[in-house]
Amino acid sequence: MRLFQKGRKRKSKVMVRTPVITRDQFDALDLDSRLALIQALIPLGLMLVSEELQREVEQLAGERYRRKRGEEKNYRYGSNPGSVKLAGQRVPIDVPRLRGRKGEVALESYQQMSQGGEMDETLFRRVLYGISCRNYESAAEAIPGAIGLSKTTVSDRFIESSSKYLKELQERDLKPLDIVAIFLDGKTFADDEIVVALGVTLQGDKVFLGFVETDTENEKVLSEFLRSLLSRGLQIERGVLVVLDGAKGLRAAALKVFKKRCVVQRCQWHKRENVVSYLAKTEQASFRKRLQRAYDRPTYQECKKQLSKLHKELEERNQSAAGSLREGFEETLTLHRLGVFALLGRSFKTTNCLESVNSQAEQLCHRVDYWKNSNQKQRWLAAALLDIEPRLYKVQGYKHLPRLREAIMKELNLQTINYADAA
């Protein structure tokens, strides 16, 4: 047994040069070898990089071994070790040197190919989709001698990229968006509550408006969050439908900030589940189906009539369940009252539209084992949401959204718009 151990030496990496082939060498290869290089891409990429550098050298210093006429302002001066970015990794390469009358002459093509200022989408998406920073070097595409694949480097580059996504989401200009509906819902994220706002445009597109780290019952913070959306240009002059669950803080904040420019649709799924939760387990399945059938009635009168019958029955069977059904009763029937439930009920009667997004975000973020701070949580969530957004489908029944807009404006006594004349 060793009583004394020397300090661990820092692991050193030798920068191995990736062989760069020439165009003549590539053309001389047989078909199988050429196809193998094409599939690898990296040798071809280095070949083209080398050709581009040599092309600029010839423009600045003339052809090699050509008799000088005294007109050349620059001359070759050997080479220096450098690196370029290929396939999301930095690869070492020899960079030709030029000198002129005033000293070293920089190659513009090399400066552009070696720049690392732009966001590295390849690395960012690999980490976002599940490759940990610790395992990135062994899991990423193998390039002999690649630089910048250590855990720390990958982590720093991901932090830089995700910070840009967070800033983009927080500062997104909302003025160009014609928002007709907003979903508000809380998401449990790493033991914290984050409220996400998802907007639906008049064309049916889903757009993330922002999020705030707070509880759904915190009216003060939620009010500030909604005001920030207005300050970023959110247009509600023609009214907006706000879809939310039974959280009192969310509802109070929406009515306080949007005032007489919004109508609230309470999530029917949450209301149904809240009501049946007061009943015995043997009765829950039956009443769940009956409540669902009642809410699925196409008109306001039919729906209200069926729900009123269930309410009377619940008053005799379970007062708590009856009270739960009575609370916020009219706001669960907003789409019915507006006369658009048959057209748009599937999309707007519940908060499922946003909860589905939250589930997708969870699939991307659950791989993180340890959350260090709030900034990390918000960076990951912003990156996940903006990654998901382009793949979101339009809401079902989006062609009827102008009718929803007209019904909202009529409900709020706002000036109506004739969309046929506007077109």
C-alpha positions as CSV (number, residue, x, y, z in Angstrom):
1,M,0.0,0.0,0.0
2,R,1.3,3.4,-1.0
3,L,1.5,5.8,2.0
4,F,2.1,8.9,-0.2
5,Q,0.7,9.8,-3.5
6,K,2.0,12.4,-5.8
7,G,-0.4,15.1,-7.0
8,R,-2.4,14.2,-10.0
9,K,-1.0,15.6,-13.2
10,R,-3.2,17.7,-15.3
11,K,-4.3,15.8,-18.3
12,S,-2.7,17.3,-21.4
13,K,-4.0,17.0,-24.9
14,V,-1.8,16.8,-28.0
15,M,-3.2,18.6,-30.9
16,V,-3.2,16.0,-33.7
17,R,-3.2,17.3,-37.2
18,T,-6.0,16.1,-39.4
19,P,-4.5,15.2,-42.8
20,V,-5.5,17.6,-45.5
21,I,-5.7,16.1,-49.0
22,T,-5.3,18.1,-52.2
23,R,-7.7,18.2,-55.1
24,D,-5.4,16.1,-57.3
25,Q,-5.1,13.4,-54.5
26,F,-8.9,13.3,-54.2
27,D,-9.4,13.0,-58.0
28,A,-6.8,10.2,-58.1
29,L,-8.7,8.0,-55.5
30,D,-11.0,5.2,-56.6
31,L,-14.7,5.5,-56.3
32,D,-15.1,3.7,-53.0
33,S,-12.4,5.9,-51.4
34,R,-14.0,9.1,-52.7
35,L,-17.4,8.1,-51.4
36,A,-15.9,7.3,-48.0
37,L,-14.4,10.8,-47.8
38,I,-17.6,12.4,-49.0
39,Q,-19.5,10.6,-46.1
40,A,-16.8,11.7,-43.7
41,L,-17.0,15.3,-45.0
42,I,-14.3,16.6,-42.7
43,P,-11.4,15.8,-45.0
44,L,-13.3,17.5,-47.9
45,G,-14.1,20.4,-45.7
46,L,-10.4,20.9,-44.8
47,M,-9.5,20.5,-48.5
48,L,-11.9,23.3,-49.5
49,V,-10.7,25.5,-46.6
50,S,-7.1,25.0,-47.7
51,E,-8.1,25.9,-51.3
52,E,-9.9,29.0,-50.2
53,L,-6.8,30.2,-48.2
54,Q,-4.5,29.5,-51.1
55,R,-6.9,31.4,-53.5
56,E,-6.6,34.5,-51.3
57,V,-2.9,34.1,-51.0
58,E,-2.5,34.0,-54.8
59,Q,-4.7,37.2,-55.1
60,L,-2.5,39.0,-52.6
61,A,1.0,37.6,-53.5
62,G,0.6,36.1,-57.0
63,E,1.2,32.6,-58.1
64,R,3.9,30.5,-56.4
65,Y,7.2,30.1,-58.2
66,R,6.3,32.7,-60.7
67,R,9.0,35.2,-61.7
68,K,8.5,38.4,-59.7
69,R,8.0,41.6,-61.6
70,G,8.4,43.9,-58.7
71,E,4.7,44.7,-58.7
72,E,3.8,42.4,-55.9
73,K,3.1,44.2,-52.6
74,N,3.1,41.0,-50.5
75,Y,5.1,37.8,-50.2
76,R,4.7,34.4,-48.6
77,Y,6.3,33.9,-45.2
78,G,5.7,30.3,-44.2
79,S,2.7,29.3,-42.1
80,N,1.3,29.4,-38.6
81,P,-0.8,26.9,-36.7
82,G,-4.5,27.9,-36.6
83,S,-7.9,26.4,-36.5
84,V,-11.3,26.6,-38.3
85,K,-14.8,25.5,-37.3
86,L,-16.2,22.4,-39.0
87,A,-19.3,20.4,-38.0
88,G,-19.6,22.3,-34.8
89,Q,-16.0,21.6,-33.7
90,R,-12.8,23.5,-34.0
91,V,-10.2,21.7,-36.2
92,P,-6.5,22.6,-36.3
93,I,-5.0,23.6,-39.7
94,D,-1.8,25.3,-41.0
95,V,-2.5,28.9,-42.0
96,P,-0.3,30.5,-44.7
97,R,1.4,33.7,-43.7
98,L,1.9,36.8,-45.8
99,R,4.0,39.9,-45.2
100,G,3.8,43.2,-46.8
101,R,5.6,46.6,-46.6
102,K,3.9,47.4,-43.3
103,G,4.2,43.9,-41.7
104,E,1.9,40.9,-41.4
105,V,-1.1,40.7,-43.8
106,A,-4.2,39.0,-42.4
107,L,-6.2,36.6,-44.5
108,E,-9.9,37.7,-44.5
109,S,-11.1,34.2,-45.4
110,Y,-9.3,32.7,-42.4
111,Q,-10.7,35.3,-40.0
112,Q,-14.2,34.5,-41.1
113,M,-13.8,30.7,-40.9
114,S,-12.2,30.9,-37.5
115,Q,-14.6,33.2,-35.9
116,G,-16.4,31.7,-32.9
117,G,-18.7,34.6,-32.1
118,E,-21.8,33.2,-33.8
119,M,-24.0,30.8,-31.8
120,D,-22.9,27.2,-32.4
121,E,-26.3,25.6,-33.3
122,T,-24.8,22.1,-33.6
123,L,-23.3,22.0,-30.1
124,F,-26.3,23.8,-28.6
125,R,-28.9,21.3,-30.0
126,R,-26.8,18.3,-29.1
127,V,-26.7,19.4,-25.5
128,L,-30.4,20.5,-25.5
129,Y,-31.5,17.1,-27.0
130,G,-29.7,15.1,-24.3
131,I,-25.9,14.9,-24.7
132,S,-24.4,16.0,-21.3
133,C,-21.5,18.4,-21.2
134,R,-19.5,15.6,-19.4
135,N,-20.0,13.1,-22.2
136,Y,-20.0,15.5,-25.2
137,E,-16.5,14.8,-26.3
138,S,-17.1,11.0,-26.6
139,A,-20.6,11.3,-27.9
140,A,-20.1,14.0,-30.5
141,E,-18.9,13.4,-34.1
142,A,-15.3,12.3,-33.8
143,I,-12.8,14.5,-35.6
144,P,-9.1,13.7,-35.0
145,G,-7.5,16.5,-33.2
146,A,-10.7,18.6,-32.6
147,I,-10.4,21.4,-30.2
148,G,-12.9,22.8,-27.7
149,L,-14.8,19.6,-26.7
150,S,-14.0,19.6,-23.0
151,K,-16.8,19.7,-20.4
152,T,-16.0,23.3,-19.4
153,T,-15.8,24.6,-22.9
154,V,-19.0,22.9,-24.0
155,S,-20.8,24.2,-20.9
156,D,-19.6,27.8,-21.5
157,R,-20.7,27.7,-25.1
158,F,-24.1,26.3,-24.2
159,I,-24.5,29.0,-21.5
160,E,-23.7,31.7,-24.0
161,S,-26.2,30.3,-26.6
162,S,-29.0,29.7,-24.1
163,S,-28.6,33.2,-22.7
164,K,-29.2,34.6,-26.1
165,Y,-32.4,32.6,-26.4
166,L,-33.6,33.8,-23.0
167,K,-32.9,37.4,-24.0
168,E,-34.7,36.9,-27.3
169,L,-37.8,35.6,-25.5
170,Q,-37.8,38.3,-22.8
171,E,-37.3,41.2,-25.3
172,R,-39.5,39.8,-28.2
173,D,-41.4,42.6,-29.9
174,L,-45.1,41.7,-29.6
175,K,-46.5,44.7,-31.5
176,P,-46.6,42.9,-34.9
177,L,-48.6,40.0,-33.5
178,D,-52.4,40.1,-33.9
179,I,-53.2,38.1,-30.7
180,V,-56.8,36.9,-30.3
181,A,-56.3,34.5,-27.4
182,I,-53.8,33.9,-24.6
183,F,-53.3,30.7,-22.6
184,L,-51.9,31.2,-19.1
185,D,-50.8,28.2,-17.1
186,G,-48.3,27.3,-14.4
187,K,-45.6,24.7,-14.8
188,T,-43.7,23.0,-12.0
189,F,-40.0,23.4,-13.0
190,A,-37.3,22.0,-10.8
191,D,-39.4,22.5,-7.6
192,D,-40.3,26.0,-8.7
193,E,-43.5,27.4,-10.3
194,I,-43.2,29.1,-13.7
195,V,-46.2,30.7,-15.4
196,V,-46.0,30.6,-19.2
197,A,-48.0,32.8,-21.6
198,L,-48.8,31.4,-25.0
199,G,-50.5,33.6,-27.6
200,V,-52.7,32.6,-30.5
201,T,-52.7,34.9,-33.5
202,L,-55.7,35.6,-35.7
203,Q,-54.1,33.3,-38.3
204,G,-54.0,30.4,-35.7
205,D,-50.3,30.4,-35.1
206,K,-49.0,29.8,-31.5
207,V,-46.4,32.2,-30.2
208,F,-44.7,32.2,-26.8
209,L,-45.1,35.7,-25.2
210,G,-43.0,35.1,-22.2
211,F,-42.9,33.5,-18.7
212,V,-42.4,34.5,-15.1
213,E,-41.0,32.5,-12.2
214,T,-43.8,32.7,-9.6
215,D,-46.7,30.9,-8.1
216,T,-50.1,31.0,-9.9
217,E,-51.7,32.6,-6.8
218,N,-49.2,35.6,-6.7
219,E,-51.5,38.3,-8.1
220,K,-48.9,41.1,-7.7
221,V,-46.1,39.4,-9.6
222,L,-48.5,38.1,-12.3
223,S,-49.9,41.6,-12.8
224,E,-46.4,43.0,-13.3
225,F,-45.7,40.2,-15.8
226,L,-48.8,40.9,-17.8
227,R,-48.0,44.7,-17.8
228,S,-44.6,43.8,-19.2
229,L,-46.3,42.1,-22.1
230,L,-48.3,45.3,-22.8
231,S,-45.1,47.4,-22.6
232,R,-43.5,45.1,-25.2
233,G,-46.3,45.9,-27.6
234,L,-49.1,43.3,-26.9
235,Q,-52.2,44.6,-28.6
236,I,-55.5,44.1,-26.8
237,E,-57.6,47.0,-28.0
238,R,-59.9,44.7,-29.9
239,G,-60.2,42.3,-27.0
240,V,-58.7,39.0,-26.2
241,L,-59.8,35.6,-24.9
242,V,-57.8,34.5,-21.8
243,V,-57.8,30.8,-21.2
244,L,-56.7,29.6,-17.7
245,D,-57.3,27.1,-15.0
246,G,-58.9,27.8,-11.7
247,A,-56.0,29.8,-10.2
248,K,-57.4,32.9,-8.5
249,G,-54.2,34.8,-8.9
250,L,-54.1,34.3,-12.7
251,R,-57.7,35.4,-13.1
252,A,-57.4,38.4,-10.8
253,A,-54.2,39.6,-12.6
254,A,-55.7,39.2,-16.1
255,L,-58.9,41.2,-15.1
256,K,-56.8,43.8,-13.3
257,V,-54.3,44.5,-16.1
258,F,-56.4,43.8,-19.2
259,K,-59.5,45.4,-17.6
260,K,-62.4,45.6,-20.0
261,R,-60.4,44.2,-22.9
262,C,-60.6,40.5,-22.1
263,V,-63.0,37.7,-21.5
264,V,-62.0,34.7,-19.4
265,Q,-62.6,31.1,-20.3
266,R,-62.0,28.8,-17.4
267,C,-60.6,25.4,-18.2
268,Q,-63.5,22.9,-18.3
269,W,-61.1,20.0,-17.6
270,H,-59.8,21.5,-14.4
271,K,-63.4,22.4,-13.3
272,R,-64.6,18.8,-14.0
273,E,-61.8,17.2,-12.1
274,N,-62.2,19.6,-9.2
275,V,-65.9,18.8,-8.9
276,V,-65.4,15.0,-9.0
277,S,-62.5,15.1,-6.5
278,Y,-65.1,15.8,-3.7
279,L,-67.1,12.6,-4.6
280,A,-66.5,9.1,-3.5
281,K,-64.3,7.1,-5.8
282,T,-67.2,4.8,-6.8
283,E,-69.1,7.9,-8.1
284,Q,-66.3,9.8,-9.8
285,A,-66.3,8.0,-13.1
286,S,-70.1,8.3,-13.6
287,F,-70.2,12.1,-12.8
288,R,-67.1,12.7,-14.8
289,K,-68.9,11.4,-17.9
290,R,-72.1,13.3,-17.1
291,L,-70.2,16.5,-16.6
292,Q,-68.3,16.1,-19.9
293,R,-71.5,15.3,-21.8
294,A,-73.1,18.5,-20.4
295,Y,-70.1,20.7,-21.3
296,D,-70.1,19.2,-24.8
297,R,-73.6,20.6,-25.5
298,P,-73.2,23.0,-28.5
299,T,-75.3,25.9,-27.3
300,Y,-75.2,28.0,-24.1
301,Q,-78.9,27.2,-23.2
302,E,-78.5,23.5,-23.5
303,C,-75.2,23.4,-21.7
304,K,-76.4,25.5,-18.8
305,K,-79.6,23.5,-18.5
306,Q,-77.7,20.2,-18.2
307,L,-75.2,21.6,-15.7
308,S,-78.0,23.1,-13.6
309,K,-79.6,19.7,-13.3
310,L,-76.3,18.2,-12.2
311,H,-75.8,21.0,-9.7
312,K,-79.2,20.3,-8.1
313,E,-78.4,16.7,-7.8
314,L,-75.0,17.4,-6.3
315,E,-76.5,19.7,-3.7
316,E,-78.4,16.7,-2.3
317,R,-75.5,14.3,-2.7
318,N,-72.4,16.4,-1.8
319,Q,-72.5,20.1,-0.9
320,S,-68.8,20.6,-1.5
321,A,-68.9,19.3,-5.0
322,A,-72.0,21.5,-5.7
323,G,-70.1,24.5,-4.4
324,S,-67.1,23.7,-6.6
325,L,-69.3,23.5,-9.7
326,R,-71.1,26.8,-8.8
327,E,-67.8,28.7,-8.4
328,G,-66.8,30.3,-11.7
329,F,-69.7,28.5,-13.4
330,E,-70.3,31.2,-16.0
331,E,-66.6,31.5,-17.0
332,T,-66.5,27.9,-17.9
333,L,-69.3,28.6,-20.5
334,T,-67.7,31.7,-22.1
335,L,-67.2,30.0,-25.5
336,H,-70.8,28.8,-25.3
337,R,-72.0,32.3,-24.5
338,L,-70.0,33.8,-27.4
339,G,-71.6,31.3,-29.7
340,V,-68.4,29.8,-31.0
341,F,-68.1,26.6,-28.9
342,A,-69.1,24.3,-31.7
343,L,-66.4,25.9,-33.9
344,L,-63.5,26.5,-31.5
345,G,-64.4,24.6,-28.3
346,R,-61.9,21.8,-29.0
347,S,-59.0,24.3,-29.0
348,F,-60.0,26.8,-26.3
349,K,-62.2,25.0,-23.8
350,T,-59.2,23.7,-21.8
351,T,-55.6,24.7,-21.2
352,N,-54.4,21.5,-22.9
353,C,-52.9,23.5,-25.7
354,L,-50.3,24.9,-23.3
355,E,-50.0,21.9,-21.1
356,S,-49.0,19.9,-24.2
357,V,-46.2,22.4,-24.7
358,N,-45.1,22.1,-21.1
359,S,-44.9,18.4,-21.5
360,Q,-42.6,18.8,-24.5
361,A,-40.4,21.2,-22.6
362,E,-40.2,18.8,-19.8
363,Q,-38.8,16.1,-22.1
364,L,-35.9,18.4,-23.0
365,C,-35.2,19.8,-19.5
366,H,-35.6,16.7,-17.4
367,R,-32.1,15.4,-18.3
368,V,-30.5,18.1,-16.1
369,D,-29.7,16.3,-12.8
370,Y,-28.8,19.4,-10.8
371,W,-30.2,22.9,-11.1
372,K,-27.7,25.5,-9.8
373,N,-29.8,28.7,-9.9
374,S,-32.8,30.5,-11.3
375,N,-30.9,31.8,-14.3
376,Q,-30.1,28.2,-15.4
377,K,-33.7,27.2,-15.2
378,Q,-34.9,30.2,-17.2
379,R,-32.2,29.7,-19.8
380,W,-33.1,26.1,-20.3
381,L,-36.9,26.8,-20.4
382,A,-36.5,29.7,-22.9
383,A,-34.3,27.5,-25.1
384,A,-36.8,24.6,-25.0
385,L,-39.8,26.8,-25.8
386,L,-38.1,28.6,-28.7
387,D,-37.0,25.2,-30.0
388,I,-40.5,23.8,-29.8
389,E,-42.3,26.9,-31.2
390,P,-41.6,26.4,-35.0
391,R,-43.0,22.9,-34.8
392,L,-46.3,23.8,-33.2
393,Y,-49.4,23.3,-35.3
394,K,-52.1,25.9,-35.9
395,V,-55.0,25.7,-33.5
396,Q,-57.9,23.5,-34.7
397,G,-60.6,25.6,-36.3
398,Y,-58.3,28.6,-36.9
399,K,-60.3,29.7,-39.9
400,H,-63.1,30.7,-37.5
401,L,-60.9,32.9,-35.3
402,P,-62.2,36.2,-37.0
403,R,-65.6,35.1,-35.7
404,L,-64.2,34.7,-32.2
405,R,-62.7,38.2,-32.5
406,E,-66.1,39.7,-33.5
407,A,-67.9,37.8,-30.7
408,I,-65.4,39.1,-28.1
409,M,-65.7,42.7,-29.3
410,K,-69.5,42.4,-29.2
411,E,-69.4,41.0,-25.7
412,L,-67.1,43.9,-24.5
413,N,-69.1,46.5,-26.5
414,L,-66.0,47.4,-28.6
415,Q,-66.0,48.7,-32.1
416,T,-66.5,45.8,-34.6
417,I,-64.4,45.2,-37.6
418,N,-65.6,43.8,-41.0
419,Y,-62.8,41.5,-42.0
420,A,-64.3,41.0,-45.5
421,D,-64.0,44.7,-46.2
422,A,-60.5,44.8,-44.6
423,A,-59.3,42.1,-47.0
